[in-house]
Amino acid sequence: MSAIPPFLQVENLARAYPSPTGGEAITVFDHVNFHIHKGEFICVTGHSGCGKSTILNILAGLDAATTGNVFMDGREVAGPSLDRGVIFQSHALMPWLSVLENVSFAVKSRWASWNKQKVRDHAMRYIELVGLMGAEHKKPSQLSGGMKQRVGIARAFSIEPKMLLMDEPFGALDALTRGVIQDELLKICAETQQTVFMITHDVDEAILLSDKIMLMSNGPHARIAEIVNNGLPRPRERSAIHKQPHYYPIRNHLVDFLVSRSKQFGALRDAPDAPSSPTVFDPADLLVPEPPVVHTPPVGKPHIHLVNA
Amino acid sequence: MKTRLSLSQKASLLSLGLFALILLVWYLATLPDARVAAVNVDPEYAALMGGGAASSASSFPTPLAMAQTMWERLSDPFYDNGPNDKGIGIQLAYSLARVLGGFFLAAAVAIPLGFAIGNSRVFYQALNPYVQLLKPISPLAWMPLALYTIKDASASAIFVIFICSLWPMLINTAHGVANVRRDWLDVARTLEVNPLRKAFRVILPAAAPTILTGMRISMGIAWLVIVAAEMLVGGTGIGYFVWNEWNNLSITNVLFAILMIGVVGMALDSIFGVLSKRVAYQE
């Protein structure tokens, strides 16, 4: 295991902002250490203000850490790069360009020497992948929220980045649309073996998509408090995943963390600056054998809950 | 007969009605009133003016006389009988050439400079005092300085247009560029887009509606200022024409010129209206 150096290595990351009142700088998070292997899907969750988005922006190269380092593929991350695709929560499409032009803009940025036809064909492949064939000449303002986010996904995948960063990509979508796009993302990631770092507030989304879930404690002095190994077998089906024996133990663990345990860390500790290492929760270690499928949710009651801050 | 009229049909009808009303009031106001005139005019003055004084009410043209003048002038707009008698088309062409010359010179300076100011806080803070100081100066105040340094009347008029078109374009470009949404710039950064491509493919289209608004305001001001500038520098142009006809006491020609200034101004503005629609985008 330790023979292969991890694909992405984050060492002792911290970010402080100058205090608005001019006093001591406020440390949002510190002593953040983690690594991601190639092909892994990592979800990060935690309450607002714990610095999740800041970590993502540092990984993207859009923000700089106060201390600490990020290495990807053996090289230090310093500034944005085409190796890391970003899917923004606000989709960030350029409204004056059509769907095809938005994706082509990214493709042309990646492969500047390609001719028009090649750029177009490549862009169309990814537009087709997210199911937007026929809408390629529409402007973003003519698309629904879900379709806009699909364009964002197509754009990010089209540059074939080594790693994909997603900041609550589906946070602004309704539950139904979100489900459909999650399924598509699952399919695309399985096909492309994409390495993904994703921020989410949705516990069910994290369980459906991830290999590992990192739980962040509340800021200031937030850090990664726990790591949950999500070993639910793939391919996963949204309609059947809750019947997996380990589904509810994981889900309960996550919800318990967000509701109560997340507060026990951070600035409330005796020594807020002291380094600490995350505890690892693996449902496979649970000794109690799960009883065969007992959790059939009552008909008509939605079993997707949002746990929001 | 209960056909419902659309909104624009109603508006056109009302417009036509107003036009008819204006014509009627105009007609009534310029009716020759010989009785009153004959009573009030000093006979010696009347003799001096050769009958002109008695019909003083009619030196303001009647709608019919106005229409006649318009027809004559518009049917032969490009005649040239020497410096004091040129067709309206020639005069307007002189004015338009000066306005466009000054305007495009200003655009060539204001848009790149606005980009720089909008992109850089340092530039913004360094240049802001100059802009704030120079912006409120009436463009005509520059005229003596322009005449003194340039020593050419026509070029001075162009300079005055340049100065008055500069500020709205500069300020709007800087504002538009500074307020490009962060998300779009972040997209460009993560895609490692080079600065030139970023300027032309991201910032320019994002700021285009604001820049065009600035250009539209500039063009409006330029067309206002050219009339006054040409009254000062003289020689050619619609402003000179107005002043010349005033000296000739030809109110008909002055009125006609006023109308033409309005028509051309409206046409210039609607060109920018079309361009604005072209670059507009909906978020």
Interface residues (C-beta under 8 A of the other chain):
Chain A: A60 G61 L62 P80 S81 L82 R84 G85 V86 F88 S90 A92 M94 P95 W96 L97 F105 A106 S109 R110 K139 P140 S141 I159
Chain B: R181 D183 W184 D186 V187 R189 T190 L191 E192 V193 R197 R201 V202 P205 A206 A208 V279 Y281 Q282 E283
